[in-house]
Amino acid sequence: MISERTQHIDNVVSVVTNPIDEASEKSRVYKSWARCVNDYGLDPSRPTPARILPSQEVREHQQQIEEFLRVARSGMEDMYRRVADLGYMLLLTDAAGITVDYIGNPAWDSELRAAGLYLGADWNEAHAGTCGVGTCLIEQTPITCHQAEHFDATHIGLTCTTAPLFDPNGKLLAVFDVSALRSPRAKDSQHLVFHLTSMYAQMIEDANFLRHFRKNWILRLGKSCGLVDVSGDTMLAFDDDGLIVGANTGARAKLWPSARGRQGGALVGRSLSEVFATPMEAIWRIARAGTGLDVSVTCSEPREHYYATVVAPREKGSLTSLLADRPVAVSTVARSADSFPALDRLAGGDPAMDRLLVQAKRLVDRKVNILIHGETGSGKEVFAKALHESSSRARMPFIAVNCASIPESLIESELFGYTPGSFTGGKSKGMKGLILQAHGGTLFLDEIGDMPLHLQTRFLRVLSESEVLPLGAERPIPVDFTVIAATHRDLRDRVAAGTFREDLYYRLCGATMSLPALRERADKRYLIESVFNDEAKGLTEHAGISAEAMELLLTYSWPGNIRELRNVLRFALAISGDGPVTVDDLPQEIGMQRLGHGRPLQLQARLGDEGIAMAAGVDDIDAERLLNSLKRNKWNITLASQDLKVCRATVYRQMKRFKITPPNHQ
Ligand SMILES: Nc1ncnc2c1ncn2[C@@H]1O[C@H](COP(=O)(O)OP(=O)(O)OP(=O)(O)O)[C@@H](O)[C@H]1O
């Protein structure tokens, strides 16, 4: 290797001290070598060790392009699955050449780190010399820097294939790098990797483009009629008036040559009817048709035909805009890398929620325990469920446990389960606890702050040893689940007061997410409309909400948050009949706020989901009915809840309220 390195150094020196042959297929490499010596003052005989930035600095680089990184991650993971067995690893650097994401085989960790194929490595040409990333940053085109094409002799064992990634405005944003520590001598061996890298780079860039223009219409164009729905590599984003607001790399390269250039600026601002010899009505017709299989548009310059499909804006509009007479068709389109429908549904443009969703999407499948904080009714369980549905465990169980509503006497057996005959009154076959029921899926522990101290200790053991010991069992059972906990209290106060174990607290709060209260949210209208639509589902026809009633709903303080909103709308729908919900259909308290009384709707807030059932004239459970049902169902909570037509949590809550204890726990 030493002689190989010496030979390499001699070769570099000879190239840079002679005029570069522009016709040589290696001219790009040679020009880079010349830059290294003449512009950056690098010395080929002095190898530079890999420079890995400290994690705080890496974090700062990551934060600059945080949303893009999440999109890119999905693409990287997908590609890694295809090339991992061939010995490749993947890097993503920002426009400064700093590695901001990385996927490699952990077994080669130290070797990869030494080679700089690692998170935080600086691959700028000015530091690392000619290399896949650094030279791609200068050339802004896909390249393979194979073995001795590297400038620095320490890198001549590597093969690195890279592709640039541009932001939706055409500015260089990142470089995608696929590298291997060892490879065959011939550069041709990297041919397929070169194409795969460019293909994934385009997919990531396009997913980012779709995310950026999610509020706009997207026109996808392709030359293959069967593929345009899923891989139209030419995309234009346009607004309701048919004005182009964005063009992806494919569109900038192919359409309207006089407008070419990385910025694509000359395409942006033009109307579609100017760029295409196809009238705007025909483009709206494509949107309505919802498919691009047999429709084409003709570009005016150069005159070319493309198969076309139109994707509707992905961000939800207001109810009024959805009802308005506008094209609303959604064409068939592949799920983009950043789409998490369950999470996306939770918000409609509130900045705090948007930030939270960005974080949440990054945490999906990352084995980080999440602690959700928020006022009662602010949607903690709904958020936890959406995280579960967005994860690879979505098909496995989501088990929700409300630690505050299960009587203390029952919580242990409910959580851990028990073996047959472990105590009198228990079910003869024993019971599988909720922790075991969550195996493979997610365990959601609501009101975790109310978990009794002795159970915290047992639960901590479950988390650290990944096994559970049911009551009366001799051997623990292995269990694998994700924990999401929630609380409306400040758990740190509980830790300080000695009622919550500090070690459990730190176990649970791998990431803390604070849900805003409904009164603080900027997307109240969206929530009102989506809860209203939800509640109106199944009703023959509903006529919406009158403007005056909407105004009241928007200005009310919602102490019971989204739960209270749901209750109010369910109530209003029940009494509004066929007409729209008007001010008269809203509970009195909401109207009173308008009259200046300002009395909050504490009643509904406190009563929770059952409260509105009472208000709407549906039976509440009384103590006698509850007790009879429990006895009839041999104290099986699930059967009793089905019998009473309420959820299990309600049965627990009411048992607690009426101080009903099962015979086996007395
Ligand atoms: N984003 C949302 N869109 C529509 N409905 C929602 C949303 N978030 C919450 N809800 C509704 O609000 C109600 C309360 O939600 P959830 O049970 O998740 O709140 P929570 O914060 O867990 O409440 P608690 O603190 O009482 O446990 C439910 O009826 C739920 O369907």
The ligand as an ORCA input file, in Angstrom:
! r2SCAN-3c Opt
* xyz 0 1
  N     -56.501     16.366     16.289
  C     -57.720     15.979     16.647
  N     -58.696     15.955     15.717
  C     -59.955     15.569     16.055
  N     -60.324     15.178     17.300
  C     -59.392     15.171     18.249
  C     -58.036     15.564     17.984
  N     -57.330     15.481     19.115
  C     -58.204     15.046     20.065
  N     -59.413     14.864     19.540
  C     -60.618     14.426     20.248
  O     -60.627     15.030     21.546
  C     -61.012     14.104     22.534
  C     -59.919     14.006     23.587
  O     -58.752     13.449     22.981
  P     -57.695     12.621     23.822
  O     -58.385     11.553     24.626
  O     -56.618     12.198     22.906
  O     -57.181     13.755     24.812
  P     -56.197     13.604     26.050
  O     -55.321     14.795     26.065
  O     -55.545     12.259     26.002
  O     -57.230     13.675     27.238
  P     -56.962     13.278     28.793
  O     -55.948     14.231     29.317
  O     -58.291     13.497     29.423
  O     -56.531     11.865     28.803
  C     -61.318     12.811     21.831
  O     -62.702     12.747     21.614
  C     -60.599     12.931     20.507
  O     -61.290     12.238     19.506
*
